[in-house]
């Protein structure tokens, strides 16, 4: 075996310089962003399932996505994170951080503590907006980046207050994109979630996930961990969702979600083979909600119940193969296309019905508080 040559002094110096440059970049990012990241202190009485909840904000395995049980009233005090959204004093955090809070206080990096009011919250996206009357001197809003531009492997930074430790910074990468989580207080699903291995722990909830330019590309919301602490799998609400929801929460206190009213199943080669379909990709419509935009547009659900891969599905319905000219590879592609629009917008669908391709236009309605079928 030929021995590996030692790096030349010039190469070693270049490597050291690159490492120092990266370190300075992280230091500068922290210095610039830290004043805009806050600690949120809450107290209140809430209704929650009759189970032990060991952390105030319960960003533990599956929270806030646990299955509902019999409610029980209890007193809650705890802390989370948030970031300054605009110069008017609006602050973005998670819904589950401020849910049920009677009092909300915001602690800034200079130890200024200001009482905040709740402006609006959205349980579906686990987002909320609170407001302070004024910002401390020098505190600037953080800019939103485009989560649609993210790539797996991209370096990211998380800032927040894990376990109540203020101003903590961790680094990692984007570990996955397009994850899906059930949303709290609703049976709808939240698609397009960012997965990261940046350390996120209880108390990080509501804090920003940043790119190396200091732009917010996600809001840290939950972790997946057998122990309830960091295990390398964290989830953040994508900034594109933040950009849609937060302005509406500021204006109206709520966000009106678009909706078509269908139950979908992703068509895979295995599904296509079992159901004898003519395509091996797309989103099969299992059922159409009565009175929904989908029904008004003439979309058809399945009529025959079959068991496919251990799941009962309705076969024979329309298959959505494209939305607004973009191919559909999975049911989430349809859901994300719907969520990217506003109530009243029109979607152009290409569907396969009885082996023939058709164009169908659907005018999006406002989604009900709860689905009558598991959509979405």
N, C-alpha and C positions, 0 to 999 in steps of 0.2 A: 504494500500500500504506500502510495506517495504521500509524505507528510504534507499537511496543509500549511501553506506559507503564512507567517505572521503578518498582520496588517502593517503597512508602511507607516512611519510617523505621520506622513501627510494625511493618509486615510483615517488614522486614529483621531487626528485633530479635527478632520471634517466631521466625523461621527460625533465627537464631543460637542462641537459647535452646533450641530443639528439638534442634539439632545437639549442643550442649553436654550436654544431658540424655542423649542417646544415647551420647555418649562416656563420661559418668560411669557409665552402666549397664554398658557393656563393662568399664570399669575395675573396678567393684565386683564384677562376675561373676568376673573373673579373680582378684581378691584372695580371694574366697570359695572358689573351686573349686581353685585352684592347689595347695594343700597335699595335696589328695586324689588328684592325678594324679602317677604315679610313672614313673621310668625303670627298665626291667628289663634287667639285664646277664646274659647267658648264655654258657656255653661247653659244648661237648659234641661227640659223634661221631654223625653221622647218615648214613642211607642216602638218597641222592637221585639223580635222573637224571644221566647222564654228559653234562652240559652246563655251560657256564660260568654261574656264578651271581654276579653282580657285587656284590650287596648282601647283608648277613647275613640279612636277613629276607625278601628277595626279593619284597617287595610291588611287583613290577614288572608289566609287561603280562601279565595272566592268572595270576600267582602268587597263591595256591597251586593254581591251577586248570590247570596245564600237564599235558600228556598224559604218562603214565609211559613211561620208557625203561629201558634196562638200568641197575640200581642200581649206585652206586659209593660207597664209604665215604670220608668226609672229615671233617676237624676243623672245627668251626664256633665262632666267637666273634662276638658282636654284641650289639645292643641294640634294645629296642622300648619300648612304652608300656603302661600299665595304669592302673586306678583302684581306689580302696578301696571295697569292696562292703559291709562290715559292721565292727562294732567288735571282732569276734573276730580281725581281721587278714587276712581273705580279700580277695584282689585279683583282679580280672577282667582278662584279656588275651586275645589271640588264641592259638589252638592253634599256629599256625605260628611264633609267637614263642618258645615254650618246647619245642616238639617236639624230642626227642632231647637235651635239655639235661642235662648231668651236674651242673652247678652253676647256681643261679639267685640273683642278688642284686638287691635292690630299693633304689634310691636315691630318697630323699624330697627335697622342696624345701628342707629345712634342711640338706641334705648328709649326713643320716644314711643309712648303708648297712647293710642287714640281710639276712642269708641267708634265702632262702625255700625252702619245699618245695612240690612239685607235689601238688595235691589231686585233680584230675581234669581230663580234657580231652575235647573233642568235636570230632573232625575235620569232621563234617558241617556244623556251624554255625560252624566255625573259632573256637571259644571254649575257654577254659581258665581254671582257678582255681588260684592259688598262695596260700600262706599264710606270713605272718611271725609270729613269736611274740608280738610286741606292736607297737603303733603309736606313733610319736612323739607327744609331748604336743600336743594341740590338733587333731590330724588326725581328720576326721570322714568317714563314708561319704557317697558321692553317692547321691542319690535317683534311682530309675528313673521316667521318664515313660512315657506310652503312645504307642508308635509308630503304633498304629492311628488315632490322632487327628491325625497329621501331614497337612499340606497342601503341595502343590507351591507354592513361593514363600516358604515360612516361613523366617525367618532362623535360622541355626544357627551354632554355634561349635565348632571342633575344638581340643582341647588334646593335646599330646604332645611327642615328642622327635625331630622330623625331622632326619635326618642327624646325630643325636647332640646336637642343640641343645636342652638341657633347658628345659622350661616354655614352649614356643612355642605361641602362640595364633593361629588364623586364623578368619576369618568367611566366611560365604557363605549360600546358601539351599538348601533342598531342591529339587534339580533334577528328580527323578523318583522315583516310588514303584513298588513291585511288580516291581522288576527281578529277574532270575534269574541265578544263577551256579552252575556245577558246583562241587561240594564236593571238598576235598582228600581223598585216601585212599579215596574211595568214588565209585561211579557215580551215586549219587543227586544230585538237584539241590536247591539252596537257593533257595527262592522268597521274595518279599516284601522283597528287599534295598533299602536306601535309597541313592539316588544324590544326591551333593552336589557343588557347585563350591567348597566350602571347601577351601583348599589342603591336600592330604594327600600326604605324601612318604614314602619309605623311612624307617622309624623311628617313624612315627605309628601303626603297627600296634598295636592293642590299646588305644589311647587313646579317650576318650569323645567322642562327638558330642553336643552339648548344645543344649537350647532356651534361650531368654533368661531363663528362671527358674533355670537351672543344673541342670536335670534331664537325666539321660542318656537320649537317645532312640535311640542307636545306638552300636556299637563299630566304630571305623574298621578296615577289614580289607584293602582292596585298591584299586589305582588302574588306570585304563586309559590307557596313554600309549605313543606310539611310542618315546619317549626313555628311559622308565623313571622319569621325574620328573613333577611336577605338570603336568597338561594340562587341568585343569578338570573331570575326570570321576573322582570318587572313590566308593567303595562302603562302606557300613556295615551290619553285622548289626543288625537292628531290635531295639529294647529289649524288645518283647513276646516275642521269641525268647529273649533274655537272661533274662527273668523266668521262663520255663519251664525252661530248661536249667541255669542256675547253681545253684539250690537242690538239684537232683538230683546235680550234680557234687560238691557239698559233702557230701551225705548218702552217696552211693554211689560216687562217682568216675566215674560214667557216666550217660548219659541214655537211657532206653528210648523209642525213637521208635514212634509208632503207624503202622500200615500196612494197606493193603487189598490190594495186589498186583495192580495193573492197569497196562497201558500205555495212555496217553491221547493223543488228538489233538484240538486245539482246532477246533471246527466254526465256520467262517466262511462268509459267503455264497458265496464262491468254492468252498470245499470242499463245501458243501451242493449246489451246482449240479453239480459234477463227479461226486459220488456219488449224486445224485438223492435227497437227504434231505428229510424233511418239516419240518425246523427249520433255521434258519440260525445257531444258537448252541448252546453246550453243549460237552460233552467226550465224544468218541467213544471207546469202549473197543476198542482194537485187539487186545489179548490179555489173558488172565487167567492168573496164575501158579498152577500146580498146588498144591493144598493151602492156598491163601491164603484170607484172610477173604472176599475177593470170590467165589472159587469156592464156598465154603461157603454164601454168601448167594444163590447161583444166578445171579450176573451172567454175561453172555455176551460173549465177544469176537468179533471178525470172522472170517470164513471165507474170504474172497476177497481176494487181494492185488491192489491197484491202485496205479498211480503217480499221485500228486496233487502238483502244484506241485514236481515233481522229486524227490519223496520217496515211497518205497514204503510204503503203509499197508494195513491190513486193514479192509475194509469189511464191513458187515452186522452189526456188534456193537451192543450197547446204547449209547444216548446218554444221559449224565447231564445233566439239565436243571436240577436244583435239589438243594441239600444243606441239610438242616435248615431248609427253607422259604426259602432264599436262592437266587435264580436263578444259574445257572452260565453265565458268558459265555466262559470260557476254561478250559483244563485246570488252570491254576494255581489257579483258585478251588477246585477239588476238593482239590488238594494242600494248600493253606493251611487249608482246613476240617479236613482230617485232622490236620495238625500242631497245630492249636489244641486238640485233644483228647488224652486219655490212653489208653494201652493198656487195653482192656476196655470203653471207652465204645462207645456205639451211634450210628451215623450213620443218619439217615433220608434216603434218596435218592429222587428222582423220576427215572425213566428212561423213555425212549421205546424200545419194542421192537416191531418189525413195525408201526410206525405207531400203536401203542396205548400210552397212558401207564400206568405201574405205580409203586407204592410198594415199595421194597425197603429192609430194614434190614440194616446190616452192622455186626457187632461187630469192633472194631479189634483186630488182633493186634500182636505186637512185630515190628518190621521186622528182617529178617536183615541181616547185616553187608554183604552185597552183593546187589543185585537180580539175579534171573534174567532179567528183562526191564527195559528202560530207564524205569521209573516216574517213575510212581510210586506 
